[in-house]
Amino acid sequence: MPDSMTQILSSGPTGTKVNIAVLGDGFADGADQTTYNNKVNDLLINGLFKHDYYFEDIQAFNVFRVNLISVDSGVGTKTYNNGTLLNTVTRNTALGYYYSGSWSHCWLEGGPNTGTLLANALNTWVPDHNLVLVLLNNPGFGGCGGGGYATLPLGITWDTIAHEFGHGLGGFCDEYCQTDTTYTGGEPGCVDNTINTNRATLKWARFVNPATPLPTGVGKCAGYTQAARPGDWDDNQSVGLFEGGSTFNQGVYRPVINCRMSSNLPAYCPVCYTRFHRASQLSRSIQ
């Protein structure tokens, strides 16, 4: 069968909505395409858009499923050991991706022609895309997102897509503390990380209760450390200033103890939710 495109969620004209283009790599003709179609439906229509922000704001989105036919079933793989590439297996796929399962290499990576192949497919099938999701035919976990793109293998669940869309659509930084290192850079450009501890100029000051101490948590990947935790405190929705984020243990602060940008499954915190809701209403400016 030839490559094709099917709109699976229609909420309005493309110029007024966030247009999500979904493409698969490593899915051959036949049964692989059925697997791909079912996975897209499970992850997006019956997954992402059945939960919290996405369920609430579903009318802001169009979703276009692009079926690309790969010669080989399954994407290429790369094996790393402490950053050293040990082995590469290349497959003849529509977009030329590789899965590595290595966090330090963003779990996956494109091949030498992936950028061109992906751009050509998008220009052909969904030229008005605002957000791109690429699913790789590999059973692994993980994913990589940013700049309007999210790429994931099949071993993930809808909440991983929600996290990666936080990067791809909201421009959010990670809020987890993967490395035992201290951030020494300038003010992050994302809305959910900061080095600023001044209450008057804090970028998310309007979400902070005046009674909440700032910083609220100090130390490696801190929780609430600077006073007695209030009885009505919510680790996901109560906003303060907690050290650790953007994969660093110290030197940078996040708004809440546990947002979706930290642990995938919790809802977006008020800072991320507000940015995301605004972004969906300004879809034509998001690229």
RAWO-V321758 format. One record per residue. N is the residue number from 1. D_CENTER is the distance of its C-alpha to the mean C-alpha in Angstrom with 2 decimals. Layout:
BEGIN
((N	D_CENTER) (N	D_CENTER))
END
This chain:
BEGIN
((1	31.10) (2	29.70) (3	26.15) (4	25.38) (5	23.10) (6	23.07) (7	21.72) (8	20.65) (9	19.81) (10	22.04) (11	22.05) (12	24.00) (13	24.68) (14	21.91) (15	22.91) (16	22.24) (17	18.91) (18	15.23) (19	15.67) (20	13.05) (21	14.37) (22	13.79) (23	15.57) (24	16.71) (25	18.15) (26	20.96) (27	22.22) (28	25.96) (29	28.32) (30	29.47) (31	27.98) (32	24.69) (33	24.06) (34	24.85) (35	22.42) (36	19.65) (37	20.69) (38	20.84) (39	17.43) (40	15.84) (41	18.07) (42	17.34) (43	13.54) (44	13.44) (45	16.96) (46	18.04) (47	14.83) (48	12.05) (49	14.81) (50	17.17) (51	15.49) (52	15.69) (53	14.17) (54	13.45) (55	16.96) (56	18.47) (57	17.23) (58	17.31) (59	20.01) (60	17.79) (61	16.17) (62	17.66) (63	16.32) (64	18.03) (65	18.18) (66	19.55) (67	21.65) (68	22.26) (69	25.09) (70	24.96) (71	28.29) (72	27.10) (73	25.26) (74	22.34) (75	20.55) (76	22.06) (77	21.55) (78	21.97) (79	23.31) (80	23.18) (81	25.33) (82	24.84) (83	23.32) (84	26.11) (85	25.53) (86	27.92) (87	27.50) (88	25.98) (89	26.33) (90	25.83) (91	25.68) (92	26.57) (93	23.46) (94	22.50) (95	19.78) (96	20.84) (97	17.77) (98	18.36) (99	16.82) (100	17.88) (101	16.35) (102	16.68) (103	14.25) (104	16.15) (105	15.51) (106	11.72) (107	12.89) (108	13.78) (109	15.22) (110	16.97) (111	20.74) (112	23.20) (113	23.05) (114	19.45) (115	18.73) (116	21.94) (117	21.57) (118	18.17) (119	19.54) (120	22.68) (121	21.11) (122	19.09) (123	22.27) (124	24.29) (125	22.41) (126	20.02) (127	21.18) (128	20.00) (129	16.27) (130	13.93) (131	10.59) (132	10.56) (133	9.39) (134	11.50) (135	12.75) (136	15.03) (137	18.25) (138	18.13) (139	18.23) (140	16.28) (141	13.36) (142	10.32) (143	7.73) (144	6.81) (145	4.89) (146	6.91) (147	9.94) (148	9.12) (149	8.04) (150	5.81) (151	8.44) (152	9.28) (153	12.80) (154	14.67) (155	14.99) (156	11.86) (157	12.08) (158	10.63) (159	9.22) (160	6.94) (161	5.67) (162	5.83) (163	4.00) (164	0.76) (165	3.52) (166	4.58) (167	4.41) (168	5.54) (169	7.85) (170	8.69) (171	8.87) (172	8.43) (173	9.54) (174	9.16) (175	12.04) (176	13.28) (177	16.37) (178	16.28) (179	19.20) (180	22.64) (181	22.83) (182	23.38) (183	21.51) (184	24.21) (185	22.59) (186	22.89) (187	21.15) (188	17.35) (189	16.42) (190	13.47) (191	14.71) (192	13.81) (193	15.61) (194	19.29) (195	22.47) (196	24.67) (197	26.68) (198	28.95) (199	28.83) (200	30.28) (201	27.70) (202	24.53) (203	21.71) (204	21.00) (205	24.75) (206	25.20) (207	23.19) (208	25.34) (209	28.55) (210	31.52) (211	32.62) (212	29.49) (213	30.27) (214	28.26) (215	26.98) (216	26.47) (217	25.45) (218	26.74) (219	26.45) (220	24.04) (221	20.83) (222	23.15) (223	23.54) (224	26.26) (225	29.06) (226	31.03) (227	32.97) (228	33.52) (229	30.45) (230	31.38) (231	32.08) (232	29.72) (233	26.75) (234	23.38) (235	20.90) (236	17.97) (237	19.66) (238	22.34) (239	21.47) (240	23.06) (241	22.45) (242	21.42) (243	21.66) (244	18.95) (245	15.36) (246	13.30) (247	14.45) (248	18.06) (249	20.58) (250	22.58) (251	23.15) (252	20.13) (253	19.49) (254	16.86) (255	17.88) (256	18.05) (257	18.74) (258	15.86) (259	12.84) (260	9.74) (261	8.20) (262	11.03) (263	11.69) (264	9.14) (265	12.18) (266	13.72) (267	13.29) (268	11.90) (269	14.77) (270	17.14) (271	15.92) (272	12.31) (273	13.78) (274	16.37) (275	14.29) (276	12.11) (277	15.44) (278	17.03) (279	14.47) (280	15.04) (281	18.70) (282	18.61) (283	16.80) (284	19.44) (285	18.67) (286	14.95) (287	14.72))
END
